[in-house]
Amino acid sequence: MKEGIHPKYVETVITCVCGATYETRDTVENIHVEICSACHPFYTGKQKLVDTAGRVDKFRKKYKMK
């Protein structure tokens, strides 16, 4: 590998909004995510409604759903 062209590879902590944290290595320090494997519906088996920037309300208003 050539020297001086690769980004720094540092230890980082990934934090989810549910409170779960994961330690790994990446080129970015301190990553914040909205959904992780601890709270994702596919892995937990529970359906969770995630509303990003009011998209659900916008959809309901557009199609007049209650």
Secondary structure, DSSP 8 states (H G I E B T S, - for coil): --TTSS---EEEEEEETTS-EEEEEESSSSEEES--TTT-HHHHS------STTHHHHHHHHHT--
